[in-house]
Amino acid sequence: MKHPNQSNSIKHFIKKVSTLSYVVFCLSLLATPVRAQDTMKDANSVVTDARTEILCKSMTQSVEKESRTITILNRKGLEDAAFYCGCDMFRSLQKFSGEIINASGQTVRKIKKSDLQKSEYSSSLTTDDYFYYYECNYPSFPFTVKYEWEMKCNNGLIGYSTFVPQTSFNQGVEKAAYRIELPAGQGCRYRELNTQGKGIEAKESTGPEGQQVIEVTAHRLSPILREPFGPSSAELFPRVYFAPSAFKYDKSEGDLSTWQKYGEWQYQLLDGRDQLTDPFRAKLHELTAHCSTDREKVKAVYDYLAKTTRYVSIQLGIGGLQPIAAADVCRTGFGDCKGLSNYTRAMLKELGIPSTYTVISTTNERLLPDFSSANQMNHVILQVPLPQDTLWLECTNPQLPFGYVHQGIAGHDALLIEPEGGRIHRLPTYPDSLNTQCIVAEVTLSPTAEAKISVNEVSRLFQYEDEAGIVYLQPNKQKDRIRADINLSQADILNLQIKECKETAPSITFDYSVNSNQYGHKTGNRLFVPANIFRKGFSVPSVTKRTYPIHINYGYSDTDSIRIRLPEGYAIEGLPKPIDVTGKFGSFHSSVEVKDKEIHIVHRLFMPKGIYAPDEYEAFIGFRKLVAGQYGGKIILKKE
C-alpha cells in the first residue's frame, strides 16, 4: 500500500544554509561549550539548519520549499549526508541545488539536479513512483552538505509532509523550522508526538486574508542514542503530523476528520470493484463443492489464491489507495495487497461468506485514535468473521499458513473498512509461551575432542516464521544457515531434512547431523567440552547508564535437551551447576544429570514480551548474564 504525500518521512528532510552560517556555527561550538555539548555530544551528525515551507494554493495544489544543512562529524554519520526525494503523479521535483563544504568552510563541490540519480521500481512493479537520490561520499571529516529543493504537488492532497527534525540516532539539531499556510476555509489538523521537553514549539495563527498558518520550530536538540533493547525510532524521534480534514485526491473527495469518515471514503473506493465473470463464478462453486463448512471454503479460496496469483505493486495515481478490480486480478493473475485482498473478498462474497477489507501498518503497532491520517497505514489484509473463529488472511503472501497471524500484523491496530465507515480494531496475537523452539541433540565424543551430533529442532509460531525462509534457499545455503547458528568453529552439516507443517499453529522441523573435528578443546589430559552449542546468538549488552525503558518486543520459549556420551577413558571432573530462576524478566531452568556414561543437560528459557523501567536495566542484564553463563558453560573431562 502506498504512503501518499510523504516526501518528508525519515530520509526526506534535507535542507540548506549559507557558507557564512556554517562558519558561524563552527565558531559557536568553540565559543559556547554548553550549547556544543547539547547538540554535539555523542553525535555523528548535526543538523545546523533545516526549513520546510508549504504553501497550499488549493485542496489539490501546493508548493513545498525545502532546505537542509547538515554537518557530518565522522564516518558513522555519512548516511545522513544523502539526499532522497520521492515523486509520483502527485509530486514532482521542480528545483534542486546542493554543495559540499569542507572543514575550512570552502565549497569543494556543487551539486546540480543533473547529478542526482533517478530510480524507479523494478519492471515487475506497476507504479508511477520514482526517486531522486544523491549519495554523498566526501572522504574527509568533518564536512557540511547543504541541499535546497522545491516540490510541486498537483492532482490532490490527502496528506502533508511530516516535521521530523531528527532523522537518525546520534544526530543533533541546532535549529529546524516548518511552516504550512492554507487558504481560508481549508483546514489542517496537526498532532505532536515525542516533543515534550525537547525545545519544540508549535503555534497556529490566522493570516491577513484568513489563511490558516501553522509553524513549528525546534532548537538545540540533543542526539538520541540507540540503546540495547530500547524503544524504536518511531517511539523516540520527535515529529509533528499534519493532515487535512476535507480533501480532494485524484478527482475523488473525502473527509479525514475522523477514522469513521476516512473509512467511508475508503469504502467508496471499493464500490463496483468486486465483480467477477460468470464463468469464474461457476468455477468458484465447483472449486468449493466438496467443502462442508465455510472455513473449508475460505481455505479452498486461500489455496487457490496461492496457486494462481503473484504479488505486483500497483501504485498508479489513486491506485496507491484503491484496489485494482477483482476481475482484472482474476484475468492477469497479479495484484498488490489491495488488489489481492479485494479479489479474495469478491470470491468469498460469491460464496456467501462476508469479509472486511482491512487497512493496517506492518511497522507501527498503534494507530493514533484521535488523529486520523492516510499515512499511518501501509498494508491491506482481509478479515473473515466466521461464527466460531475470525480469520485474518494475508492475501499478499498466501504461502503463509492458512489462519496464521504473522509478526508484521499480530497485535497491531487496524482500520476495518465497513459500510458505516472506518473502525479501529486490534488484531490478536499469540501467547509468548507458544512461540517455542525445542532442540534435542545427541553428542558422541571421541578422546581427541571430535564429535558426531544428531539434532532434531522444532520451531513453532513466531519462531517458525523466523526459520521458515530456509525452505526457499539452495541446499548449500540451507546448511550455511544452520551452521551459522551453531557455536562450533568447525562443523559439517550432513543429512539435513526439513519438514514444514502449515497448520493454523505452524511449525518447521530440522533433522540433521553434524561432524566436528573440534568440539571444545583438549589441554593435556583434560577435555573442555561446551554444554550447549545451539544458543550462539543470545546476547548480553554491556551495562551502561540507561535513559529509556527496556523493550522486549518478542516473547518466546526455548527448550534444549542435550545428551553427551563420554569418550572412552575419560571421567567427569567438573560440571555446570544447575539453577532455577524465575523473575519479572522471565524464567530459566538448567539441570545437569549423569547417567552411566552420559551427561544429560536441559536448558529451558522463557522470555516474555514486556516493557520495564530504565532503573531495572542492571537487573535485566544480570538475568541475561546468568542465562548466557549457562549456555556457555563448560564440562571438564579428565583422562583416567
C-alpha positions in Angstrom: 0.0 0.0 0.0 1.3 3.5 -0.9 2.1 6.2 1.6 0.6 9.3 0.0 2.4 12.7 0.2 5.2 11.5 2.5 8.2 13.2 1.0 9.2 14.3 4.5 9.4 10.9 6.0 12.7 10.0 7.6 15.1 10.5 4.7 13.3 13.4 3.1 14.5 16.2 5.4 17.4 17.6 3.6 17.9 21.4 3.7 20.2 24.4 3.2 22.1 27.3 4.9 24.8 29.6 3.7 28.6 29.1 4.0 28.7 32.0 6.4 26.3 30.4 8.8 28.4 27.2 8.7 31.5 29.1 9.7 29.5 30.9 12.4 28.2 27.5 13.6 31.7 26.1 13.9 32.9 29.2 15.8 29.8 29.0 18.1 30.8 25.4 19.0 34.1 26.8 20.3 32.7 29.8 22.0 29.7 28.3 23.7 30.7 24.9 25.2 27.4 24.3 26.9 25.5 24.6 23.6 28.0 22.5 21.8 27.6 19.8 24.4 23.8 19.8 23.8 24.0 19.1 20.1 27.5 17.6 19.6 28.0 15.1 22.5 27.7 11.6 21.1 26.7 13.0 17.7 27.7 11.5 14.4 26.0 14.4 12.5 24.4 17.8 13.4 21.6 19.5 11.5 22.7 23.1 11.6 19.6 24.5 9.9 16.5 22.8 8.3 13.5 24.6 6.9 10.2 23.4 5.3 7.7 25.9 3.8 4.5 24.6 2.4 2.1 26.9 0.5 -1.2 25.3 -0.2 -2.9 27.1 -3.1 -6.0 24.9 -3.1 -7.2 21.5 -2.0 -5.3 19.9 -4.9 -2.2 22.1 -5.3 0.7 23.1 -3.2 4.4 24.2 -3.4 6.9 22.9 -0.9 10.3 24.6 -0.4 12.8 22.6 1.4 16.3 23.3 2.7 18.7 21.4 4.9 22.3 21.9 6.1 23.9 19.1 8.0 27.5 18.7 9.3 28.9 15.1 9.2 31.3 14.6 12.0 32.5 11.0 11.3 32.0 8.0 9.1 29.1 6.7 11.1 27.2 9.8 10.2 27.9 9.5 6.5 24.5 8.0 5.6 22.9 11.2 7.0 24.5 13.2 4.1 22.5 11.5 1.4 19.7 13.3 -0.4 16.5 11.4 -1.1 13.2 12.6 -2.7 10.1 10.6 -3.7 7.9 11.6 -6.6 4.8 10.3 -8.3 1.9 11.7 -10.4 1.0 13.9 -7.4 4.5 15.2 -6.6 7.3 16.4 -8.8 10.8 17.8 -8.1 11.0 21.3 -9.7 14.3 22.7 -8.4 17.4 21.4 -6.7 20.8 22.6 -5.7 23.4 21.4 -3.3 27.0 21.9 -2.2 29.7 20.2 -0.1 31.8 22.4 2.2 35.0 21.2 3.9 36.2 21.8 7.4 37.7 25.1 6.4 34.4 26.5 5.2 35.4 26.2 1.5 32.9 24.9 -1.1 34.5 21.8 -2.7 31.7 20.6 -4.8 28.5 21.9 -6.4 25.6 19.5 -6.8 23.2 20.0 -9.7 19.9 18.3 -10.4 21.6 16.5 -13.3 23.9 14.9 -10.7 21.0 13.2 -9.0 20.3 9.5 -9.6 16.8 8.6 -10.6 15.5 5.2 -9.5 12.2 3.6 -10.3 10.8 0.3 -9.1 11.8 -2.8 -11.0 10.0 -3.7 -14.1 7.9 -6.3 -12.2 6.0 -3.4 -10.5 3.3 -1.2 -11.9 3.8 2.2 -10.3 4.2 5.9 -11.0 6.6 6.2 -8.1 10.2 7.3 -8.7 13.0 8.6 -6.6 15.8 11.1 -6.9 18.8 10.4 -4.7 22.4 11.5 -4.2 25.0 9.5 -2.2 27.5 11.9 -0.6 30.8 10.2 0.0 33.2 13.0 0.8 36.2 11.3 2.4 37.4 13.9 4.9 35.6 14.7 8.2 34.0 16.9 9.4 32.3 18.3 6.3 29.0 20.0 5.7 26.4 19.2 2.9 23.7 21.7 2.0 20.6 20.9 -0.1 17.8 23.2 -1.3 14.9 22.0 -3.4 11.3 22.6 -4.4 8.4 20.2 -4.8 5.2 20.9 -6.8 2.1 19.0 -5.8 -0.8 18.6 -8.2 -3.9 16.4 -8.6 -4.8 16.2 -4.9 -3.6 16.5 -1.3 -4.6 13.7 1.1 -1.7 14.5 3.5 1.1 16.9 4.2 4.8 16.4 4.9 5.7 15.5 8.4 8.0 17.6 10.6 10.9 15.3 11.7 13.9 17.4 12.8 16.0 14.4 13.7 16.1 11.6 11.2 18.6 9.2 12.7 20.1 8.1 16.0 23.2 10.1 17.2 22.1 13.2 15.3 21.9 16.6 17.0 19.9 19.6 15.8 20.8 23.3 16.1 17.6 24.6 14.6 14.8 23.4 12.4 11.5 25.1 11.3 8.3 24.1 9.5 5.6 26.4 8.1 2.4 25.5 6.3 -0.1 28.0 5.0 -3.5 27.1 3.7 -6.3 29.2 2.1 -9.2 30.4 4.3 -11.7 27.6 4.8 -9.2 24.8 4.0 -8.5 23.3 7.4 -5.4 21.4 8.5 -5.0 19.4 11.7 -1.7 18.6 13.4 -0.6 16.3 16.1 2.7 16.3 18.1 4.5 13.2 19.1 7.6 12.8 21.4 8.0 16.5 21.6 7.6 17.1 25.3 10.5 18.9 27.0 12.6 18.9 23.8 12.6 22.6 22.8 9.9 22.1 20.1 7.2 24.7 19.8 4.1 24.6 17.6 1.7 27.6 17.1 -1.3 28.3 14.9 -2.3 31.7 13.6 -4.5 33.4 11.0 -3.2 35.4 8.1 -4.5 38.8 6.9 -6.7 37.1 4.3 -8.0 34.4 6.7 -5.3 31.9 5.8 -4.5 29.2 8.4 -0.8 29.2 9.3 0.9 26.5 11.4 4.5 27.0 12.4 6.8 24.5 14.3 10.3 25.3 15.5 13.0 23.2 17.1 16.2 24.4 18.8 19.2 22.6 20.1 18.0 19.0 20.2 20.5 16.7 21.8 21.3 13.4 19.9 19.0 10.5 20.6 21.2 7.4 21.4 20.2 3.9 20.4 20.2 1.6 23.4 20.2 -2.2 23.6 16.6 -3.4 23.9 15.5 0.2 23.6 12.4 1.8 22.0 12.2 2.1 18.2 12.9 5.4 16.5 9.1 5.9 16.0 8.7 6.0 19.8 11.7 8.3 20.4 12.1 10.8 17.5 10.1 14.0 17.9 7.7 14.7 15.0 4.6 16.5 14.1 1.9 15.1 11.8 -0.2 17.3 9.5 -3.4 16.2 7.8 -6.4 17.9 6.1 -9.9 17.4 7.2 -11.7 17.6 3.9 -9.6 16.6 0.9 -9.5 16.0 -2.9 -7.3 13.3 -4.3 -7.2 12.3 -7.9 -10.7 13.7 -8.6 -12.1 12.0 -5.5 -13.3 13.9 -2.5 -13.3 12.7 1.1 -13.3 13.6 4.8 -10.3 12.8 7.1 -11.6 14.4 10.2 -12.3 11.0 11.9 -11.3 7.4 11.2 -15.0 6.7 10.6 -15.2 9.4 7.9 -11.9 8.2 6.3 -13.3 4.7 6.3 -16.4 5.9 4.5 -14.2 7.3 1.7 -12.1 4.1 1.5 -15.3 2.0 1.3 -16.5 4.1 -1.6 -13.2 3.2 -3.4 -14.3 -0.4 -3.3 -17.6 0.2 -4.9 -18.1 -2.0 -8.1 -14.6 -3.5 -7.8 -15.8 -6.9 -6.6 -17.4 -8.1 -9.8 -16.4 -11.4 -11.3 -17.2 -13.0 -14.6 -20.0 -15.6 -14.9 -17.5 -18.4 -15.9 -15.3 -17.7 -13.0 -18.2 -17.6 -10.6 -19.2 -21.1 -11.8 -15.6 -22.2 -11.3 -15.6 -21.0 -7.7 -18.7 -23.0 -6.8 -17.1 -26.1 -8.5 -13.9 -25.4 -6.6 -15.7 -25.5 -3.2 -18.3 -28.1 -4.0 -16.6 -30.6 -1.7 -16.4 -28.2 1.3 -18.8 -28.8 4.1 -18.1 -25.7 6.2 -17.5 -22.0 5.5 -14.0 -22.4 7.0 -13.2 -25.1 4.4 -14.4 -22.8 1.7 -12.3 -20.0 2.8 -9.2 -22.3 2.9 -10.0 -23.5 -0.6 -10.1 -19.9 -1.8 -6.9 -19.1 0.0 -5.1 -22.1 -1.5 -6.4 -21.1 -5.0 -5.1 -17.6 -4.5 -1.6 -19.0 -3.7 -1.6 -21.2 -6.8 -2.9 -18.6 -9.3 -1.7 -15.2 -8.3 1.5 -13.3 -7.5 2.3 -10.0 -5.8 2.9 -7.0 -8.0 2.8 -3.4 -6.6 0.1 -1.3 -8.2 0.6 2.4 -7.4 -0.8 4.4 -10.3 -2.5 7.6 -9.1 -5.3 6.8 -6.7 -4.3 3.2 -7.2 -2.0 3.7 -4.3 -5.1 3.6 -2.2 -7.7 1.9 -4.4 -7.5 -1.8 -5.3 -7.4 -3.0 -8.9 -10.8 -4.5 -9.9 -11.2 -8.2 -8.9 -12.0 -9.2 -12.5 -8.6 -7.7 -13.6 -6.7 -9.6 -10.9 -8.5 -12.8 -12.0 -7.6 -12.1 -15.6 -3.9 -11.1 -15.2 -3.1 -13.3 -12.1 -1.3 -10.4 -10.3 -2.1 -7.7 -7.8 -0.8 -5.8 -4.8 -2.0 -6.1 -1.2 -5.1 -4.0 -2.0 -6.0 -5.9 -5.2 -5.4 -9.4 -3.8 -7.3 -8.7 -0.7 -10.2 -7.2 -2.7 -10.1 -10.2 -5.1 -10.3 -12.6 -2.2 -13.2 -10.6 -0.8 -15.0 -10.8 -4.1 -14.5 -14.6 -4.3 -15.8 -15.1 -0.7 -18.8 -12.8 -1.4 -19.8 -15.0 -4.3 -19.7 -18.0 -1.9 -21.9 -16.1 0.5 -19.2 -15.5 3.1 -18.8 -11.9 4.3 -15.4 -10.4 4.8 -14.0 -7.0 5.6 -11.3 -5.1 3.7 -8.8 -4.1 6.4 -6.0 -1.4 6.4 -3.1 -1.9 8.7 0.5 -0.9 9.4 3.3 -3.5 9.4 5.7 -1.2 11.2 3.6 0.7 13.9 1.6 -1.3 16.3 -0.7 1.5 17.2 -2.8 4.0 15.3 -3.5 7.4 16.8 -7.1 7.0 17.8 -7.7 10.8 17.9 -5.8 11.8 14.8 -6.9 10.1 11.5 -4.5 10.3 8.6 -3.8 8.3 5.5 -0.1 7.8 6.1 -0.3 5.8 9.3 -1.0 2.5 7.4 0.9 0.8 4.7 -0.8 -2.6 4.1 -4.1 -4.3 3.4 -5.3 -7.6 4.7 -8.7 -9.3 4.9 -10.9 -10.1 7.9 -13.2 -13.1 7.7 -15.5 -13.1 10.7 -16.7 -16.7 10.9 -19.2 -17.6 13.6 -16.7 -19.7 15.6 -13.4 -18.0 14.6 -12.4 -14.7 13.0 -9.7 -15.3 10.3 -7.1 -12.8 9.2 -5.9 -13.5 5.7 -2.5 -12.3 4.4 -3.5 -12.3 0.7 -0.2 -10.8 -0.4 1.6 -13.9 0.8 -0.8 -16.9 0.7 2.3 -19.1 1.2 1.9 -18.3 4.9 -0.1 -21.0 6.7 -3.9 -20.5 6.5 -5.2 -18.8 9.6 -1.8 -17.8 10.9 -1.4 -14.2 12.1 2.2 -13.2 11.3 4.5 -11.0 13.3 4.1 -8.0 10.9 0.4 -7.7 11.9 -0.1 -9.7 15.1 -1.3 -7.4 17.9 -1.4 -4.3 15.6 -4.2 -1.8 15.3 -6.1 -2.0 12.0 -8.9 0.0 10.4 -11.8 -2.1 9.3 -13.4 -0.6 6.2 -17.1 -1.2 6.7 -20.2 0.3 5.0 -20.7 2.5 8.0 -17.1 3.8 7.8 -13.8 3.0 9.5 -13.5 1.3 12.8 -10.2 0.6 14.7 -9.7 -3.0 15.8 -6.7 -4.6 17.4 -5.6 -8.0 15.9 -5.0 -10.9 18.2 -1.5 -12.2 18.9 -0.2 -15.5 20.3 0.8 -16.1 23.9 4.5 -15.8 24.3 4.7 -19.3 25.7 3.6 -20.7 22.4 6.4 -19.2 20.4 8.6 -22.2 21.1 11.8 -23.8 19.8 12.8 -27.2 21.1 16.1 -28.8 20.3 17.0 -32.4 21.1 20.6 -33.4 20.4 22.9 -36.4 21.0 26.6 -35.8 21.0 29.1 -38.7 20.7 32.6 -37.6 21.8 35.9 -39.1 20.8 39.0 -39.0 23.0 40.5 -36.4 20.6 37.6 -33.9 21.0 36.0 -34.9 17.7 32.2 -35.3 17.8 29.3 -36.7 15.9 26.0 -34.9 16.7 22.4 -35.7 15.7 19.9 -32.9 16.0 16.1 -32.6 16.0 14.9 -29.0 16.1 11.2 -27.9 16.1 10.2 -24.2 15.9 6.6 -23.1 16.3 4.5 -19.9 15.5 6.8 -16.8 15.6 9.9 -18.9 15.9 8.6 -20.9 12.9 8.2 -17.7 11.0 11.8 -16.7 11.8 13.1 -20.0 10.4 10.7 -20.7 7.5 12.6 -18.8 4.9 15.2 -21.5 4.8 12.9 -23.7 2.6 13.4 -21.2 -0.3 17.3 -21.4 -0.1 19.5 -23.7 -2.1 20.7 -26.8 -0.2 24.2 -25.4 0.4 22.8 -22.2 1.6 20.4 -24.1 3.9 23.4 -25.8 5.5 25.2 -22.4 5.9 22.1 -21.1 7.7 22.2 -24.0 10.1 25.9 -23.8 10.6 25.8 -20.0 11.4 23.6 -20.7 14.5 25.9 -23.4 15.9 28.8 -22.3 18.2 31.5 -24.5 16.7 34.5 -23.3 14.8 34.4 -26.5 12.6 31.1 -28.0 11.7 30.0 -30.0 8.7 26.2 -30.2 8.3 25.0 -33.6 6.9 21.7 -35.3 6.1 19.6 -32.1 6.5 15.9 -32.8 6.3 13.3 -30.1 6.6 9.6 -30.6 7.3 7.2 -27.7 7.2 3.8 -28.0 8.8 1.4 -25.3 7.6 -1.4 -25.6 10.0 -3.1 -22.7 12.0 -0.3 -23.1 14.6 2.5 -23.8 12.1 5.9 -25.4 12.8 9.1 -26.3 11.0 11.3 -29.2 11.8 15.0 -29.6 11.1 16.7 -33.1 11.3 20.4 -33.1 10.6 23.7 -34.4 11.8 26.9 -32.5 12.5 30.5 -33.7 12.3 33.1 -31.6 14.1 36.9 -32.1 14.4 36.9 -29.8 17.4 34.1 -30.0 19.9 35.6 -27.9 22.7 39.4 -28.3 23.2 41.9 -30.6 24.7 44.6 -29.4 27.1 47.0 -32.1 28.5 44.9 -34.9 29.8 41.7 -32.8 30.0 38.9 -32.1 27.6 36.9 -28.9 28.0 33.5 -29.5 26.4 30.7 -27.0 25.7 27.5 -27.6 27.4 25.3 -26.1 24.7 26.3 -25.1 21.2 22.9 -24.0 20.0 22.4 -20.6 21.6 25.2 -18.7 19.9 23.0 -15.6 19.3 22.0 -15.0 22.9 23.5 -11.5 23.5 24.4 -9.7 26.7 25.0 -6.0 26.2 27.5 -4.2 28.4 25.9 -2.4 31.3 25.7 1.4 30.6 23.7 4.2 32.1 20.1 3.7 30.9 17.9 6.5 29.6 14.9 4.7 28.0 12.7 1.9 29.2 13.7 -1.7 28.3 11.6 -3.1 25.5 11.3 -6.8 24.9 9.3 -6.9 21.7 9.3 -10.6 21.2 8.2 -13.2 23.8 9.4 -16.8 23.3 10.3 -20.1 25.0 13.4 -22.2 24.2 14.0 -25.8 25.4 17.3 -27.6 24.8 17.8 -31.3 25.7 21.4 -32.4 25.1 22.8 -35.8 25.7 26.6 -36.1 25.6 28.2 -39.6 25.5 31.6 -39.6 27.2 34.6 -40.7 25.3 36.4 -43.9 26.3 39.0 -43.4 29.1 37.6 -40.1 30.4 35.8 -39.3 33.6 33.9 -36.2 34.7 35.9 -33.7 36.7 33.6 -30.6 36.5 30.0 -29.8 35.6 28.0 -26.6 35.4 25.9 -26.0 38.5 22.1 -26.5 37.9 19.9 -23.4 38.5 16.3 -22.4 38.6 15.4 -18.7 38.4 12.0 -17.0 38.0 11.5 -13.3 37.9 9.9 -10.4 36.1 12.2 -10.8 33.1 11.4 -14.4 32.6 12.5 -17.8 33.9 15.4 -20.1 33.3 15.9 -23.7 34.3 19.2 -25.6 33.9 19.7 -29.2 35.0 22.7 -31.5 34.6 22.5 -35.2 35.3 24.9 -38.0 34.8 23.5 -41.5 33.8 26.1 -44.2 33.3 28.5 -42.8 30.7 26.2 -40.0 29.6 25.6 -36.4 30.6 22.0 -35.1 30.3 21.7 -31.3 30.1 18.4 -29.5 29.9 18.1 -25.7 29.4 14.7 -24.1 29.4 14.3 -20.3 28.9 11.1 -18.3 28.9 11.4 -14.6 27.9 8.0 -12.7 27.9 7.3 -9.6 25.9 7.3 -6.5 28.1 8.4 -3.0 28.9 10.5 -2.3 32.0 11.7 0.8 33.8 15.3 2.1 33.0 16.4 1.6 36.6 15.8 -2.2 36.2 18.4 -2.4 33.4 21.2 -3.7 35.6 18.9 -6.5 37.0 17.8 -7.3 33.4 21.4 -7.6 32.3 22.2 -9.7 35.3 19.4 -12.2 34.3 20.8 -12.4 30.7 24.3 -12.9 32.0 23.1 -15.8 34.2 21.4 -17.4 31.2 24.4 -16.8 28.9 26.7 -18.2 31.5 24.7 -21.5 31.5 24.6 -21.6 27.7 28.4 -21.0 27.6 29.1 -23.4 30.4 31.9 -26.0 30.2 32.2 -29.6 31.1 35.6 -30.7 32.2 36.6 -34.3 31.5 39.8 -35.9 32.8 41.6 -38.8 31.3 41.5 -41.7 33.7 
